[in-house]
Amino acid sequence: MSTNDRLDFCRRLAADAGRLAHSTFGRAAVLPAKGRHDEVTAMDREVERVVRERIARAFPQDAVLGEEDGASADVGSAEFVWIIDPIDGTANYARGIAHYCVSIGVLHRGTPFVGALHDPSHERLYWAARGAGAWLDENGATRRLAVSPIATLDGATVECGWSLRVPQADYLALFARMLSAGCAVRRAGSGALGLADVAAGRTEGYAELHINSWDCAAGLLLVAEAGGRINDFFAGDGLLAGNPILATNATLADSLATLAGIPFR
């Protein structure tokens, strides 16, 4: 199969999955939480079920890793691995906050290959393929994405995600370093869309001390193909266990890497 086969399929799949998720936006049945500040809805599970079924029919030889149902048995050996977050930003989604998306990324031999994010609240479909750029379909038009040219920390906006997998004190220290350096700091509740904002030049960086691969597999490729810098997220056991993440433009890369304590490759 060519790059276009998986890219076209991934784009259609993300768009369809986003529309399915949006059908119960703000009124989805909330299930018992997986953990503190780790909500899940019935639609998270339904979207992942549908996405897995369609991948299995189209590419039965590929492996799948999803947030809700885990990894298929061949995830460590398959040439292609699909990585699914059925709803990234579930807390927003369940509360009727229009900042969430479906994220689908594909690795080829451990390297980001194609990816798509669908933000159904704003009908934005982001997509990228290795070596072919990052793109946004919106309002019937397609445009190529490029990271922000801002080169000074006091002109930069950096989104800092957080999770309970890292001590609170470490995140407070990260926020303090960013603020002290002059950065504006925000958190909007979706790592995938945070990366899309970097790729689109809306913000200058995204940093998180631990994030799971399903939250960022597609977004990392978006930033890289939009001319940005990303850390080596899939090093070690990043695919299954997660890693720190840093994504930004080239001019701020060294400064933000020092502030975040997250080196680039």
N, C-alpha and C positions, 0 to 999 in steps of 0.2 A: 504494500500500500504506500502511496506517495504522501508527502506532507499535506498536500491539499485534501486528500481523502479524510484524514483525521481532523484537520483544521475545520473543514466545512461541516463535518459531523458534529464536532465539539461546539461550534458556533450555534448550530440549530438546536442542539441538545440544551445548551445553557439558556437560550431564549425560551424554549418550550418549558423548561423547568422553572424559570423565573416567573412565567405567566401562571403556571400551576401554583407556585408559592403565593403569588399575589392574590389568588382567588379567595384566600381566607386571611388576608392582611388585617391585623388589628383585632381579629376575632377567632384566631386559631385556638384549638384546645391545648392548654398548657399541661404537660405531663409532669410527674414528679421529677424534680431537678436531679441532674447527674451529680451535682456538687454545688457548693456555695457559689453564687453568681454564675452558674452554668446551666441555664435553662434549656429545655427542649420542648418542642410542640409536636403534635401529631403530624403536622405538615412537614417538619424536618424529616421524619421517617418515611413519609409517603413520597416526598421528592427523591430521596436517596433510593428508595425501592424502584421507582420508575427509571431513574438514571442508570442504575445498575442493570436493570433488565434490558434497556436499549443498547448499552455497551456490550453486554453479553451476546446479543443477537448480531450486532454489527462487527464486533471484533472479539470472537470467542477465545482467541489465543492470548489476549491481553489480560493483565492483572488489574485489580481494582483495590483501592484503599479509600474508605469513606469515614467521615466523622462518626456516624451512628452505628454502622455495622462492621467496622474494622477492616482488616486486610484479608484478601483472598490468600489461599495457601501458597500460591506461586509468586507472591509479590517480590520476593527476594531474587527470583531467577528469570522472570519474564523480561522480554526485550522492551515492551511498552507497559507502563503503569499509569492508570487513570487515578487521579486524586480528587475526591469530591467533597466539597462542603455544601450540603443541600440548602442551608440558609446560614450565611455568615452575618452575624448581627441579630441572633435570635431574640435577645432581650429587647432590642429596638422593635423588631417585627411583632413580638407579642404585645407590645405596648402601643402599637399604632404609630411608631416613629419611622418615617420613610427613609431609613438609612440602613439598608441591608441588601444582600445580593446572593445569587447562586454563583459558586466558583468551581470551575472544572479545569484542572491542569493535567497535562500528560508529560511524563518523563520518557525519554528514550535512552536506555542504558545509563540511567541515573542522572541525566541532564535534562533540564526543562526544554520541551520540544514544541508544544502548542498549548494554548490556554485561552479560556474565555470567561468573562464575568458578565452576568446580566443583572442590572439594577432596574427592576421592573417598575419601581415607583416613578422613575424619571425616563423610562424607556431608553436606557443607555446600554448598549452591548459593546463591551471592550473585548478586543481579541488580539492575539499576537502569535507569531510563528518564528522559530529560531532563524535568524538571518533575513527575515522579511518585514521587520518593523512591527510597531504596535499601533493599533487603530481603534477608532470609536465610531460606531454607527448610532446616530442620534437625529431625530426629526427628519428621517428620510435621506440624510447625507452621511457620507463617510469621510473622516479626516484622519490624517496621520498624527500620532501623539509625539510630543517632545517634552522633555523635562524642563523645569524652570532654569533660566540663565542666572538667577540671583547668586552672587558670589560672596556675600557678607553675612555673617551670622546674625547681625542685628537687623537684617532685612529678611531673615528666613523664618518660615513657619514649619515646625516639626511636630508631627503627630507621634505621641508616645503611648502605645498600647500597654496594658498591664495584665498580669494574671496572678492567681494565688499560688502558682507553682514557684514563684520567686518571692523572697521575703519583702514585705512592704517597705522596709528601710532602704532596700536597694533601689526600688522605684522612686521613692522620695528623693534619694540622692541623685538619680538620673534627671528627674525633673528640675532639681535645684541647679545642677550643672548647666542644663540647657538654658534655663532662665538667666542664670548669672552671665552666660556668654552672650546674651542679648536676643536669643531666639524667642519667638512666640510659640507657646506649647498648647496643643489641643488633644482631645481624645473624643472620638465620635462613635466608637463601639463596633467597628467592623474593620479588621485588619486588611481584608481583601480590598475594600473600597479605599482604605487609607493608602494602599500601594497604588491603586488606580489614580488617586489624586496626585501622587508624586509623578506617575507616568504622564499625566495630563498637564503637568506644570502648575497645578493649583496650590500645591504645597511643595516645600523643598526637601522634606525628609520624612521617613517613617522609621521608628526604632521601637523595639520591644525586646525585653531580656529573655523571654521564652515565648515561642509561638509554635503551634502545630502545623504540620506540612499542609493539611487541607485548607488552612486559613490563607496560605500564601503561595501555593504552587503556581497558580495562574498569575498572580500579581507580581511576583518576582520577574517573570518573563516579560510582562508588560513594561516594567521599569527598565530592564536591560535593553529591550528593543526600542525604547523611547530615548536611548542615549544616556541612561543613568548608570549608576554603580550599585551593585548588590554584593552582600557578603556571601561567602560560600556556605549557604544554609544547609545544603544536603550533605555536608561533610559528616563523617562519623555515622551516627544513627539518626541523622536529622529527619529522614523519611518517616520513621516509625515513632521516634521519641521527641522530635521537635528540637529546636535550637534557638539561639538569639537571632534577631534579624535587624539589618540596617539597609536602607535603600535611600539614595539621594542622587544629586547631580554630581558631575565630575569636579566642579569647582569647590564644593563644600565637603567632598568625601573625606579628606584627611582630617579636617577639623571635627566633623561629626563623629568619625571613627574614634577619635581621642576622647571626645565628650561622652560618647555612649560606652566606650570600652569594648567595642565590637570591631575587630579588624576586618579589612577587606582581603580578598584572596590575592 
